[in-house]
Amino acid sequence: MVLNYIWIAFFVIAFVIALVKLIFMGDFEVFPEMMGSTFESSKAAFKISLGLTGVLSLWLGIMKVGEKGGMVNALARLLSPVFCKLFPDIPKGHPVTGSIFMNIAANMLGLDNAATPLGLKAMEQLQQLNTKKDTATNPMIMFLVLNTSGLTLIPVSIMVYRAQLGAAQPTDIFIPILLATFFSTMAGIIITSLYQRINLLNKVMLLTVGGMSLVVAGIIWGFGQLDKDQMNIVSTTVANILLMTIIVGFIMAGVRKKINVYDAFIEGAKEGFQTAVRIIPYLVAILVGIGVFRASGAMDMIIDGIKWTVGVLGGNTDFVGALPTALMKPLSGSGARGMMVDAMTTYGADSFVGRLSSVFQGSTDTTFYILAVYFGSVGIRYTRHAVACGLLADLAGVIAAIAICYMFF
């Protein structure tokens, strides 16, 4: 229901603002721009779905091989102690545990092309456990929040953009992004756990969070010893080696189980096309709403309002120039990327705004896009507290990013 009201608000607010601009400011371009954005956004939604088809088919095929080869079940058993605490409604040792882990691992490594198909597979398995097929379950919401909080260990693409735009040290945002996204994810888990009354103060979860903190610290230390070129090479190489290891490992597990690996792959790949078609209406809906909201100038008004308020309260307004990236990120990944590039081009890649916009881009993920695609793939209409938890995790990431950037830069 929350998503329903937000979607309506996009259009109503945009229409009112455009009407004011036309009547009182004589802006005859605003309505053509808004209508133009509806067509462009619709085409973009279809292109995204079309682009996902091949990748979905590949990874759902690989997942089917892994499932029949027993690898997904093995992962599920390994992670059962942690996931039983975080997802108490999932039966112990259920294959969806392995799918969730693989999706989260792909996200952490910045492997978007692999993460989305793996996430959709996990949602399909979670839907099989769902007794009310049109309503999001607690495990679905926790899984979505883990995705939207955007825990990324190696933000290669952001560092590449910074290098292209002339940053003296493109990797200087690596540690701030890692810290901001870690806080965002922790906040998402805590907020969702409070909604779902999950007790996190137990030995398993405390050890897991402590272990994750040590891993993050180790990555910070290790990458701190490398220069920008070495960092890009190492991170890209490690990510791709891990991907190929998963593919070959799943295939060999299928061979060991004596299944027909090729037929299993084809069986899973067929699901990729069906899933890609199923998400088109949901993507069109959310991207058109966002496009109209942007084209009306509503986003700019929000930014200007925040800057004025902070100034009146006597606060430092240096961060406001980077806010378009933060506000756009929950709505559109490509839109936020454009805002980040624009901020670095306008203010300079090594300016406070340029660096902060890069950290915003890496600290959270595209909440509404993920909700539309993941819930749309299984026909969920009632999202319950998913939107609230996702946006609160985003807010925590934004606040953490601002605080960390003031500390570092």
C-alpha positions, 0 to 999 in steps of 0.5 A: 500500500505504501508503494501505491501512495508513493506512486500516486504522489509522484504524479500528483505532486509533479502535476501541481508543480508543473501547473504552478510553473505554467500559470505563474512562471510562464513555463511552456516547456514543463508539460512537454518535458513531463510527457516526453519523460513518460515515453523515454522512461517506458522505453527505458523500462523495456530496454532494461527488461530486454537486457536482463533476459540473456543474463537472467537465462544464464544465471537461472540456468546455472542456479538450476544446475547448482540446485540439482547438483546439491551445491545450493543445499550445501550452502543452505546447510552451512549458513543455516545457523545465521539465517535461522536467526535473521530469517526465522520463518524460513525452514532450516536448511531450505535451498533459498538460504543458498540463493540468498547468500549467493545474491548478497555475495554478488552484491558485495562484489559489485556483480550487478549482472549476477546479483539480480538473477540470483535475487529473483531466484531467491524471491521465487523460492521465498514465494513458494513458502508464502501462504498469501501470494499477493503479500510480502512475507517477513523473510522477503522484506528482510531480503529486500532490505539487505539488497536495498542497503547496498553492502558493496565491498569493492565499488570499482565502477565509481572509482573508474568514473572518478579516474575518468573525471580527473581525480588525483586519487580515484580510490580515496573514496574506497574506505568512506564508501565501505564504512557508509554502506556497512552502516546502511546495511547494519541499520537496515537489519536492525530496523527490519528486525525491530519491525519483525521482532527478531532478537539480534542479541544472541551469540550467532548474530554477534559473532557474525557481525563481529566477523563481518567487521573484521573482514571489512577492516581487513579489506580496508587494510589490504587495499590501503597498501595498493595504488589505484591501478593495482586496486582496480586490477585486483578487485576486478580479477578477484570478482571474475575469478569468483564468478567463474569458480561458482560456474565451474563448481556448480557444473562439476557438482552436477557431474558428480551427481550424475545429472544431465548438466546441459538439460538442467541448465536449459530448464533453468534458463527457460525461467529467465525469459518468463521472469524478464517479461513478468517484470516489464509492467512493474518497471514501466510503472516505477520508472515513469513515475520517477521520470515525471517527478524529475521532469516537473522540477520537484526534485530541484525544489526539494534540494533548494528547500533543504539548502535553505533550511540548513542555512537558516538553522546555521548549518554547514551547507557544503553537502547540499550540492551532492544531495541530488545523487542521494535523493535520486539513488533510491529512485534510479541507479542510472539517474543517480550515476548521472547526478554523481557525474554532474556533481564531479563535472560541476564542482570537480572530482576532488571537491568535497561535493564530488567526493560526497556524491561518489560516496552517496552513489556507493552507500545504498542501492536503488530501493524502488527499482529493487522493490519493483523488480523483485516483488513484481517478479512474483506478483507481490502487491502488498509490500507491508513495511518493506518501503519504510525499512528500505528508505530508513536504511537509505537515510542511515546510509546518507547520514553516515556518508555525510558524517564520514565525508566531513571526517575524511575530507 
